[in-house]
Amino acid sequence: MSENTRSCSDSSCTASSCEGCDKNPKSLLEEFNSDSSVKKVIGVVSGKGGVGKSFVTAMLAVLMRRKGYRVGILDADITGPSIPKMFGINKVAGGTEHVIFPEETDEGIKVMSVNLLLENEEDPVLWRGPILGNVVKQFWTDVLWEDLDYMFIDMPPGTGDVPLTVFQSIPLDGIVIVSSPQDLVSMIVKKAYNMAKMMNIPVLGLVENMSYVKCPDCGKEINIFGESKLSSVAKEIGIDVLGRIPIDPDIAKLADRGLFGRFKAKYLTEAADEMDARMMNEEAAVK
């Protein structure tokens, strides 16, 4: 996993504004559950909401599981959790006085989400920032994540309290930025990229969701949001485009029915392969 410190390259950093960075090397990383083991932690982020972070998180988790890895999803989108619904998990998570047990999808993916702690999944979460941040920390420290090869964290949108808590408290090995093909993409991607850069967290690449829709009759790809600008943005900031996902009604239906793990599309197969190869190369380099 990543080093136990986070540093900041911002020259305006102060002890009060950025405790835990190089100018004040106190670590803000939370202690991991002593009975848990997670080899790689990948955050899935965006600069705004509604671009499909949960969709991409779930798809990458399923693809990694199909490669034979032990996979978990930490749903850090506390006020807008959707991972349990996508996989058809509707029970309340169990536990003991000291640990919480994650639920498991039909595919064997471990999941923890605030919706698994509510009696009614439709109850709103009316909590302020500090409480939201503490819940995310507890999902890392108090949940029994046993022997995972990959953990994917479905992050809340933006660069506010909860994303910052995840970046500072959990040892991320990298992030994937999710965007959509609209004129705002440059600003959205750069916000997420700059946040990761300031926190010294590697950006593994970009995924564009809702990239196009394919005509069911002729197969033509229609860019309903206009021509994508993702490649030019990726080139400008020097990171890879990992994949593009179209609007696919069949996958949407599976998600609505709680059967997301059964999708057959291969939109992010190459992205999963590339991510896996990069993680393995980094691990070999450390050894």
C-alpha positions in Angstrom: 0.0 0.0 0.0 1.0 3.7 -0.1 3.3 5.3 2.3 1.9 6.3 5.7 2.3 10.0 5.1 0.7 12.4 2.7 2.6 15.4 1.5 1.5 18.6 -0.1 3.2 20.6 -2.9 1.2 23.8 -2.3 3.5 26.6 -1.3 0.7 28.2 0.8 0.5 25.1 3.0 0.5 25.8 6.7 0.5 23.6 9.8 -3.1 24.6 10.5 -4.4 24.2 6.9 -2.5 21.0 5.9 -1.5 19.1 8.9 0.2 15.8 7.9 2.1 17.1 4.9 5.8 17.4 4.4 6.0 20.6 6.3 4.4 18.9 9.3 5.1 15.2 8.8 2.5 13.9 11.3 0.5 11.2 9.5 -3.3 11.4 9.3 -3.7 7.9 8.1 -6.1 5.8 10.2 -5.0 2.5 11.7 -6.3 -0.5 9.7 -8.2 -3.3 11.3 -5.6 -5.7 12.6 -7.5 -8.7 11.3 -7.9 -7.2 7.8 -5.6 -7.3 4.8 -5.9 -5.2 1.6 -3.1 -5.1 -0.9 -4.2 -2.3 -3.3 -6.6 0.5 -2.7 -8.0 2.4 -5.7 -10.3 5.5 -5.4 -12.8 6.3 -8.1 -13.4 10.1 -8.1 -14.9 13.0 -10.1 -15.0 16.8 -9.8 -18.8 16.8 -9.9 -21.7 14.5 -9.3 -23.8 12.5 -11.8 -21.0 11.3 -14.1 -21.2 7.6 -13.0 -18.5 7.0 -10.3 -20.5 4.2 -8.8 -21.1 2.6 -12.2 -17.3 2.7 -12.9 -16.4 1.5 -9.4 -18.8 -1.5 -9.7 -17.7 -2.4 -13.2 -13.9 -2.3 -12.3 -14.7 -4.4 -9.2 -16.6 -7.0 -11.2 -13.9 -7.2 -13.8 -11.1 -7.7 -11.2 -13.2 -10.3 -9.5 -13.6 -12.2 -12.9 -9.8 -12.1 -13.1 -9.7 -14.2 -9.9 -8.8 -11.5 -7.4 -10.4 -11.0 -4.0 -12.2 -7.7 -4.3 -14.0 -5.3 -2.0 -16.0 -2.0 -2.4 -16.0 0.7 0.2 -18.9 3.0 -0.6 -17.7 6.4 0.7 -20.6 8.2 -1.0 -22.5 8.4 2.4 -25.3 10.7 1.4 -25.9 9.1 -2.1 -25.0 5.3 -1.7 -26.0 3.1 -4.7 -23.6 0.2 -4.6 -25.8 -2.2 -2.5 -28.8 -1.5 -4.8 -26.8 -2.2 -7.9 -25.8 -5.7 -6.6 -29.1 -6.5 -5.0 -27.9 -6.4 -1.4 -30.8 -5.3 0.9 -29.9 -6.7 4.3 -28.4 -4.9 7.3 -24.7 -5.7 7.9 -23.9 -7.7 11.0 -21.0 -7.5 13.4 -19.8 -7.7 16.9 -18.8 -5.1 19.6 -15.5 -4.5 17.9 -16.0 -5.2 14.1 -18.5 -4.8 11.3 -18.9 -7.5 8.7 -19.2 -6.5 5.1 -21.9 -8.0 3.0 -21.0 -10.0 -0.1 -22.4 -9.9 -3.6 -23.4 -13.1 -5.6 -20.0 -12.7 -7.3 -18.1 -12.7 -4.1 -17.3 -9.0 -3.8 -17.2 -7.6 -0.3 -19.3 -4.4 0.2 -19.7 -1.9 2.9 -22.1 1.0 2.6 -24.1 3.2 4.9 -27.2 1.7 3.3 -26.2 -1.6 4.9 -26.5 0.0 8.3 -30.0 1.5 7.8 -33.2 -0.3 8.5 -34.8 1.4 5.5 -32.5 2.1 2.5 -34.7 5.0 1.5 -34.1 6.9 4.8 -32.0 10.1 4.1 -28.6 10.5 5.8 -28.9 14.0 7.4 -25.4 14.3 8.8 -22.9 17.1 8.7 -19.4 16.9 7.3 -17.4 15.8 10.4 -19.9 12.9 11.1 -19.7 11.8 7.4 -16.0 11.8 7.5 -15.9 9.7 10.7 -18.2 7.1 9.2 -15.9 6.8 6.2 -13.0 6.3 8.6 -14.9 3.6 10.5 -15.5 1.8 7.2 -11.8 1.5 7.0 -10.9 0.8 10.6 -13.9 -1.1 12.0 -14.9 -3.3 9.0 -13.4 -6.7 8.7 -11.8 -6.6 5.2 -10.3 -10.1 5.0 -7.5 -10.8 2.5 -8.5 -8.5 -0.3 -6.3 -8.1 -3.4 -8.2 -4.9 -4.5 -10.4 -2.5 -2.7 -12.3 0.1 -4.8 -13.5 3.2 -3.0 -16.6 4.8 -4.5 -15.9 8.5 -3.6 -18.5 11.2 -3.1 -18.3 14.0 -5.8 -16.2 17.1 -5.6 -13.3 18.1 -3.4 -15.0 18.7 0.0 -14.9 17.2 3.5 -15.4 13.5 2.7 -13.1 13.2 -0.4 -10.4 15.0 1.6 -11.0 12.6 4.6 -10.5 9.6 2.3 -7.4 11.1 0.7 -5.8 11.9 4.1 -7.0 8.9 6.1 -6.8 5.9 3.8 -3.6 4.8 2.0 -4.7 5.1 -1.6 -2.4 3.5 -4.2 -4.0 5.5 -7.0 -7.2 7.0 -8.3 -9.3 6.8 -11.4 -11.1 10.0 -12.5 -14.5 9.6 -14.1 -15.9 12.3 -16.4 -18.6 12.8 -19.1 -18.2 14.2 -22.7 -19.4 17.8 -22.0 -17.7 21.2 -22.3 -17.2 21.2 -18.5 -15.0 18.2 -18.7 -11.7 20.1 -18.6 -12.5 21.9 -15.4 -14.0 18.8 -13.8 -11.1 16.6 -14.6 -8.5 19.2 -13.6 -10.1 19.7 -10.2 -9.9 16.1 -9.3 -6.4 15.8 -10.9 -5.1 18.8 -9.0 -6.5 17.5 -5.7 -4.7 14.2 -6.2 -1.5 15.9 -7.2 -1.6 18.2 -4.0 -2.0 15.0 -1.9 0.7 13.1 -3.8 -1.7 10.3 -4.9 -1.0 8.8 -8.4 -3.7 9.2 -11.0 -4.0 5.9 -12.9 -6.1 7.4 -15.7 -9.4 8.7 -17.0 -12.7 7.0 -17.8 -15.4 8.7 -19.8 -18.9 7.6 -19.0 -22.0 8.2 -21.2 -19.5 8.7 -24.0 -22.0 7.9 -26.8 -25.1 5.8 -27.5 -25.1 3.1 -30.2 -28.1 3.0 -32.5 -29.8 -0.4 -32.0 -30.7 -0.6 -35.7 -27.6 0.5 -37.6 -25.0 0.4 -34.9 -23.9 4.0 -35.5 -22.3 5.7 -32.5 -24.1 8.9 -31.7 -22.3 11.6 -29.6 -25.4 13.0 -27.8 -23.3 15.3 -25.6 -21.2 16.5 -28.5 -17.6 15.5 -29.5 -15.5 14.2 -26.6 -12.7 16.4 -25.4 -11.2 13.8 -23.1 -8.2 12.9 -25.2 -7.0 16.5 -25.4 -7.5 17.1 -21.7 -5.7 13.8 -20.9 -2.8 14.8 -23.2 -2.6 18.3 -21.6 -2.2 17.0 -18.0 -0.2 13.9 -19.1 -2.4 11.0 -18.0 -4.0 8.0 -19.8 -7.5 7.5 -21.1 -8.4 4.1 -19.6 -11.7 3.6 -21.4 -15.0 5.0 -22.7 -18.4 3.7 -21.7 -21.5 4.3 -23.8 -25.0 4.7 -22.5 -26.1 1.1 -22.4 -29.7 0.4 -21.5 -29.0 -3.3 -20.9 -26.5 -2.6 -18.1 -28.8 0.0 -16.6 -31.6 -2.6 -16.4 -29.3 -5.0 -14.6 -28.3 -2.3 -12.1 -32.0 -1.5 -11.5 -32.7 -5.1 -10.9 -29.8 -5.6 -8.5 -28.0 -7.8 -11.0 -25.1 -5.6 -12.1 -22.5 -8.3 -11.7 -24.0 -10.2 -14.7 -23.1 -7.6 -17.3 -21.3 -9.0 -20.4 -20.0 -5.7 -21.9 -16.2 -5.3 -22.1 -16.0 -1.5 -22.1 -13.4 -1.4 -19.3 -11.8 -4.8 -19.8 -8.6 -3.2 -21.1 -8.7 -0.6 -18.4 -8.8 -3.4 -15.7 -5.9 -5.2 -17.5 -3.8 -2.1 -17.7 -4.5 -1.2 -14.0 -3.6 -4.7 -12.9 -0.4 -4.7 -14.9 0.6 -1.4 -13.5 -0.1 -2.4 -9.9 1.9 -5.6 -10.3 4.8 -3.8 -11.9 4.9 -1.3 -9.0 4.8 -4.2 -6.5 7.6 -6.0 -8.3 9.7 -2.8 -8.3 9.3 -2.4 -4.6 10.5 -6.0 -4.1 
